[in-house]
Amino acid sequence: MMHNSFSLLSQDVELVKKIGNGELKIAIYGLGHVGAPLAAVWLRAGAYVIGVDKSKKVLSEAKNGKTTIPEPNVNEAYDEGIKSGRFKIYDDPIKASRDSYFKMICVPVLSQDQVLSADLTAVSEVATVIGKGLKKNDVVSLNPSVPPGTTEDIVIPIIEKESGLSVKDDFCMIYNPERIYEGRAINDIEDNYPAILSTVGPNSPQTAFTIYSFIFKKGALLLDSIRTAEAEKLFEGVYRDVNIALANEMAKFCEAAGIDFWQARDAANSQPFCHIHKPGIGVGGACIPVYPHFILDVANKMNVLCEVTNISRAINDGMPAYCVRQAIKLLDFADLANSTITILGLAFRGDVSDTRYSPTYSIIKELQRFGVKEIRVHDPLVSSDPSLSNQSNVFLTSDLKKAVRKSNLIILSTDHQEYKKLDKTFFGNIPVYDGRGILDRNLAKEIKLLTIGQGINNL
């Protein structure tokens, strides 16, 4: 059974009052893509927030009212919090636990070496320090997307061991998956979605609902099982991954059959039960390409087949290589060794600077495999990338004109708004492969343009 409302009891009114006046403090462990906007939202709501992070740079910036995550309105909330004395930065995570009532675990669960399985090291470390400072009647929330079973099998046992307290009798444990879209995170939390909650502990559903209703204007949905809540968030990503894979498959079919995918898609989606997604040169970010692996890892351990999920991942992983093969049809294969190819976009998605799991990295490797002489990468929001700086034939620039000067081919990889406005005046005689379908397709009448979903025969 899923609940979405509770009546506000007298003790809940008192809880809201104590959070609002700063008597009960909120500790945010991890001030990254999830923790920074959550800290900002609590500060905007008037709460007293303790920020904790293992990065000295992150802590130093936060003390100056700045975030290292380029998310709208976070800096303003940080700055106001510092000035009003409601935002304190701790480098002692145990003391942060002692000094706070509500502790939010917002650390990442992905390794830094592009391995897609969950790395719960940081979660375990934070659970340990929280446990060492935990007090009776405190509340802990786990917020990253994790494999089902993480909260109950890993986090709770660690906290109980370190604190000597029992979740059954002494403290409240909440699982609350983040549901944010980079670039509008604060708006998503405050206005767009209800919080997903599942809990264990004394009076925990009522407590969780009261706390989260403080910042989520759309309230909260309470699920009976923490494992169900953990799976719910993964379902969101798997749904999109599977549907993107379907779009990619249909786009490839259309290219071979001489069909305009985009017209067919628009017409099909005029029927209310059809929601075909957009195809693309690859699926990036720390969500959509990752969550299916969490499901598949757990499924493999149980000998359960998740065939659609698995096949969809393979389709989407194969898109960068497929699109490069399509793009270089615009050139003479014999000229590749002497060619300069420009990739527009390094971020995994338009109008963000986040490059995690960006398909552009796979595009670069594929072009190198074909022996392309020089690869230029442009991104208006990404000025440096250590992983590219040591590659002799790859150059990253924020100068768009420089990126395309004397280029033999342009591959559009990221749907930045800046790129959507480009026209014949900019492209000139350079052939263009639009891997996102964002350019005006009428440009094909003026330049050599190949758009994903429109085959080479349409040129």
Secondary structure as UniProt FT lines:
FT   HELIX           10..20
FT   TURN            21..22
FT   STRAND          26..29
FT   TURN            33..34
FT   HELIX           35..44
FT   TURN            45..46
FT   STRAND          49..52
FT   HELIX           56..63
FT   TURN            64..65
FT   TURN            72..73
FT   HELIX           74..84
FT   STRAND          87..90
FT   HELIX           93..99
FT   STRAND          102..105
FT   TURN            112..113
FT   HELIX           121..133
FT   TURN            136..137
FT   STRAND          139..142
FT   TURN            148..149
FT   HELIX           151..155
FT   HELIX           156..163
FT   TURN            167..170
FT   STRAND          172..175
FT   TURN            182..183
FT   HELIX           185..187
FT   HELIX           188..192
FT   STRAND          195..200
FT   TURN            202..203
FT   HELIX           204..213
FT   TURN            214..215
FT   TURN            217..218
FT   STRAND          220..222
FT   HELIX           226..257
FT   HELIX           261..268
FT   TURN            269..270
FT   TURN            272..273
FT   TURN            288..290
FT   HELIX           291..301
FT   TURN            302..303
FT   HELIX           307..317
FT   HELIX           319..327
FT   HELIX           328..330
FT   HELIX           333..338
FT   STRAND          340..344
FT   TURN            350..351
FT   TURN            356..357
FT   HELIX           359..369
FT   TURN            370..371
FT   STRAND          374..378
FT   HELIX           386..389
FT   TURN            392..393
FT   STRAND          394..397
FT   HELIX           400..404
FT   TURN            405..406
FT   STRAND          409..412
FT   HELIX           417..420
FT   HELIX           424..427
FT   TURN            428..429
FT   STRAND          432..434
FT   HELIX           441..445
FT   STRAND          449..451
FT   TURN            452..453
FT   HELIX           456..458
//
